[in-house]
């Protein structure tokens, strides 16, 4: 099921939630309101795109605790920290934990909408990269052990004839294995194949 990018607001202040709900609705941005971290986690689906507008000081789990927990997950959501008590340590801590932005209350409506739209775009870009990485990983897992060996030699820059000689097999066998590798990896270009493998091996596990 495809979901429209949504802003998830987690703030214990009803007046802030009401204000943000009206503001986001005016900008035609779908939004969902939550009064605390627990109620948000009960409904949270990491497959849904968008961004999280997160208050810092709340009863129970704080906004920073929730943000750190989500940042450590397989699919971290793009987060904007909302606070009326901003200080340098808090901002640095939030950014180190992966927050995309920090907005101090009271905020200007136009400025918040602009930054929310930027966060949604960032989240969509991050999800696209994550999906590409997942597809590449699936392709790699589908390779046979011999295809994996051939792939490593291709990435290292060895031509087909050299690979055949090194593995003690025929040129045609290696050529067929290379064709199978490229089919499984979803490309018809050796250059693209090398680029994709180089990128997936250099990137960290999280996007």
Secondary structure, DSSP 4 states (H G I P E B T S, - for coil): -----EEEEE-S-HHHHHHHHHHHHHTT--EEEESSHHHHHHH--TTS-EEEEEESS-SSS-HHHHHHHHHTSTTPPPEEEEESS--HHHHHHHHHTT-SEEEESS--HHHHHHHHHHHHHHHHHHHHHHHHHHHHHHHHHTS-HHHHHHHHHHHTT--HHHHHHHHT--HHHHHHHHHHHHHHHT-S-HHHHHHHHHHHHHS-S--
